[in-house]
Amino acid sequence: MSAPENENAPENVRTEAGEDNAGSDESERPDDVVISADDDLQKLRSDNEELRDRVLRVQAELENFRRRTQKEAVDGMKYQSLPLIRDILPGVDNLKRAIDAVEQSGDTQNLVDGIKMVSQQLYDALKAHSAEQINPEGQSFDPNLHEALSQVPSADHEPMTICQVVEIGYRIHDRVIRPAKVIVTCAPPEPAEPATDEQ
């Protein structure tokens, strides 16, 4: 009877030792896994918070940029005529001086000279802003640049030749601001054949 007890004893020892070893491995592993998972989770949370802050900052910068460009666009439209007005003002001042001089002296020649000077200043101001005159006298009529007010029969010119410019036109680069108002020629009427008496 002592032999079976001895046979059972090592198994018991082995089983208990195996259980103890298995229990100690399981108790050590979950702690390591939990610590590692907590570290990863904390890092992910930190990264997420950092990315969220960065996105909010970028959104705020974009909103500021949008407001700034919108204000610049509104101001640009509001004050776009400033350079032209600055260039025209000296002409307006000179016209007033010419009128004042005529009122004081009664000399109309001063007024004529003053008006000519102002006219030249205004033309120069328009030219400085890329406004080009359309003054097509003697040229062929072009409906893209000219507006015909009437036709005049002429034997000296080809039909649809501009014989008179009533109002000078203007364009900026390739865009017509105002077509030139013109009078164009047409073919003279055919002379009437003399009537013959038929009896």
HELIX and SHEET records of a PDB file:
HELIX    1   1 SER A    2  LYS A   78  1                                  77    
HELIX    2   2 LEU A   82  SER A  105  1                                  24    
HELIX    3   3 THR A  108  ALA A  128  1                                  21    
SHEET    1   A 3 ALA A 131  ILE A 134  0                                        
SHEET    2   A 3 GLY A 169  ILE A 172 -1                                        
SHEET    3   A 3 ARG A 175  ARG A 178 -1                                        
SHEET    1   B 3 HIS A 146  PRO A 153  0                                        
SHEET    2   B 3 ALA A 180  CYS A 186  1                                        
SHEET    3   B 3 ILE A 162  GLU A 167 -1                                        
END                                                                             
